[in-house]
Amino acid sequence: SGAQQSATVANPVSGASLDLLPHFQLEPEDVYIVKNKAVSLACRATPATQIYFKCNGEWVHQGDHITQHSTDRSTGLPVMEVRIEVTRQQVEKIFGLEEYWCQCVAWSSSGTTKSQKAFVRIACECLWVPRWDRALASATPPHLCASPDLRKNFEQEPTAREVSIEQGIVLPCRPPEGIPPAEVEWLRNEELVDPELDANVYVTPEHSLVLRQARLADTANYTCVAKNIVARRRSTSAAITVYVNGGWSTWTQWSGCSTSCGRGWQKRSRTCTNPTPLNGGAFCEGQNVQKTACTTLCPVDGAWSEWSKWSVCGAECTHWRSRECSEPAPRNGGRDCHGPELDTRNCTSELCSHAASGAEDVALYVGLVAVAVCLVLLLLVGVLVYCRKKGGLDADVADSSILTAGFQPVSIKPSKADNPSLLTIQPDLSTTTMTYQGSLCPRQDGPAKLQLPNGHLLSPLGAGRHTLHHSSPAAEGADFVARLSTQSYFRSLPRGTTNMAYGTFNFLGGRLMIPNTGISLLIPPDAIPRGKIYEVYLTLHKQEEVRLPLAGCQTLLSPIVSCGPPGVLLTRPAILTMGHCVEASAENWSIRLKKQSCEGTWEDVLQLGAEPCTELYYCQLEAQACYIFTEQLGRFALVGESLSMAASKRLKLVLFAPAACPSLEYNIRVYCLSDTQDVLKEVIQLEKQLGGQLIGAPRVLHFKDSYHNLRLSIHDMPSSLWKSKLLASYQEIPFYHIWSGLQPFLHCTFTLERLSTSTCELACKIWVWQVEGDGQSFTVNFNIAKDTRFSDWLVPDSEVGAPALVGPSAFKIPFLIRQKIISSLDPPGTRGADWRMLAQKLNLDSHLSFFASKPSPTAMILNLWEARHFPNGNLSQLAAAVAEVGKQDSALFAVSEAEC
């Protein structure tokens, strides 16, 4: 062939150079044909007279060679370079026999030299061929390696994982097979991972990415990228989350003992901050507070011993006696004795002079006379003041029919002649029947109707004529707030009437109520002195407005309520009613009534279950409410301190959601509230502003002092219609946020997304539970567009009745009947038929000592009955109890609803 003919040398060479064998400076290398592009093979040798390519054992035609001649500058020897092109068709002609290869052969006068073989292959896109089909693929042309739908599949892709910090991570990646084989690189958040720059990372020969120790910075999305000269493929991104489980810090030092005398408690705490849980890591298990009992030695105050005998009279006409602070001596920080240790006085003896005694006696007598004159003057002033007040009172209440005109004549069975002390009310047929609908209020013009001093006390109105007129708190509200807003005691009260009530009261008494809160103030008859008229207010404070300091394990159990004005004179206790959220038990709780002083500090005025230190305050604690007897108006709150981990508070769990949902997102709000009416009222008002609706009946959960958090989760949602956007498996409210009671509107929001705006039916379960404690489950199944079945649970905007009731309209028991019951049961009766038996019939016998401390025990019992049973009290039951007391004294007393 032409390829075997001798080639003509373009440039003659010296004879010496022809004695050398050709040496290849450039040999052909393996190449891939991409699509239909031809590839070029080249070789270069020196000294060479001829160079030809041989492909698969056959010489390439001389015309297909491109030859270049040059001279090597360093040796002066001739250099020959030859190139050929290989097309895809040439390679495909011999496919199936062997691989396509080419080789250079160079000649000189001394002989021939062959280059290395260069293989020419057709490149395929990266693809995956099943193991059972690879034999078929080997019998198919490379450009038809597999069907197109498999060209992007990885044999193994990295998967998302959550790993603990410092744990090792291996992300596997087996790329698709291809020709040439794919190269693999890794991306972290779309940035190239370079093992040369990060010693914590390396890539295995099998292309897996290894993180020796997971770090927080390694939290990212990882992607395996396979590429060759034909294509580039990406695996599915794998989200790696490096979490940190919480760890406890060291315990703090034990606190001081909670009491300065006797048995108390001390505690120590630790926090879940070593480390703090991150990225969904587990919260610390166990208690963050430990309590233990402690005993403090009680201080003993010193006391004086008896005086010693007088000493002998001295030369200066004095003698002395002494005593010691030793019975007992002060210890454990007790106070020392007050007073002198030594007492001296003049004495009479024959050695003393009596000349000075006369002058001293005269001075003594003059002093006594001066004191007597001052006392007489004070007595006269007091008599004049009393007479003036008596005259003013007579002018104020000139018509006694005010007390009797409000009642219908009653028919009571006559008492036996031998029992004149039994309750009897004879009908007065001469009295005209009328209804009392007003209150005694002053009629004065101008804004100076009520003068307020700079202090907290509201001065009573001056003497003047008073007439009966209707009381309208709503009409007078703006004027009342305007007149009081500039005074010091009122500046902390909320502006407006949403959370307050007010009214004008005299000796007939009355009642204030804050609607929908369970908070009221009962002012009994004769609690306000006759001749005095007070404007009284009742206020519910928002907890962010009043700072109530809590110490240790204390928690707020009730709303913070003010009644006033503080410092006014009350001759009988008023009764403040408010709700609470405590599951009371003496072994688990120490409950105290706190009152804010004029200086702004909070003081304990009563400890429930203990002997009261003063007769000014008393508290009747029932399952849902407490009734506080107080002779001093002010700001009150009920605070508890748990004595064991079994102590629990009631939480009200309430579910709200939007009444209208135009978007795909839908929020369910789960409120965890203190179980009192006032907090529920505030949440309902807030939700009305947000356009929310109740989607489930409220539930009660008992939350224990176990230091465990409250968890909330949502389950059993139809995945084809809804999905939750909550990343973690549950939400959590810290223990102390709930236990303190100072954060009233705690809630968690579950954000859901419906897959279509036509989806209106929502069905799921919401679980609320305390870790290792009580729990509740809500089954939600309703139509978000039109379901209003739970609207009946909402508190109405206003309760039946006015916030202020004045005079007889504020009481269930008619005034005359009340007075007759009091006068009949206050004196001790035969066989115990007196107020004690009435207290027993009404299940109030546990408060006998308190009732007995008051001038009229029966009045205290009836006042408490009024506070507990207004406005729905059953007078028939009270009448039956009074009648039972009458029967014990061989008499009969009956009062019916119609007669009242």
CORVENSUL-V452313 format. One record per run of one state. SS is the DSSP state (H for helix, E for strand, L for the rest). FROM is the first residue (numbers start at 1). TO is the last residue. If there is no record, write none. Layout:
# CORVENSUL-V452313
ss: <SS SS>
from: <FROM FROM>
to: <TO TO>
This chain:
# CORVENSUL-V452313
ss: <L H L H L E L E L E L E L E L H L E L E L H L E L E L E L E L H L H L H L E L E L E L E L E L E L E L E L E L H L E L E L E L E L E L E L E L E L E L E L E L E L H L H L E L E L E L E L H L H L E L E L E L E L E L E L E L E L E L E L E L E L E L E L E L E L H L E L E L E L E L E L H L E L E L E L H L E H L H L H L H L H L H L H L>
from: <1 2 5 17 20 23 27 31 34 39 47 50 56 58 60 62 65 66 72 78 87 88 94 100 109 111 115 118 123 124 128 131 139 142 145 148 151 156 157 161 165 169 172 174 175 177 180 183 189 191 193 201 204 209 212 216 219 220 228 232 235 238 245 262 270 278 279 289 297 300 301 304 305 318 323 325 326 331 332 342 347 357 397 401 405 439 443 452 453 458 459 466 470 473 485 488 491 500 506 510 515 519 524 534 542 554 557 558 559 560 565 574 581 582 583 589 597 602 608 617 622 625 631 635 643 648 659 665 675 677 691 692 695 699 705 710 716 722 725 731 734 735 740 746 755 761 771 775 784 791 794 804 807 811 815 826 830 833 835 842 845 853 857 870 875 888>
to: <1 4 16 19 22 26 30 33 38 46 49 55 57 59 61 64 65 71 77 86 87 93 99 108 110 114 117 122 123 127 130 138 141 144 147 150 155 156 160 164 168 171 173 174 176 179 182 188 190 192 200 203 208 211 215 218 219 227 231 234 237 244 261 269 277 278 288 296 299 300 303 304 317 322 324 325 330 331 341 346 356 396 400 404 438 442 451 452 457 458 465 469 472 484 487 490 499 505 509 514 518 523 533 541 553 556 557 558 559 564 573 580 581 582 588 596 601 607 616 621 624 630 634 642 647 658 664 674 676 690 691 694 698 704 709 715 721 724 730 733 734 739 745 754 760 770 774 783 790 793 803 806 810 814 825 829 832 834 841 844 852 856 869 874 887 900>
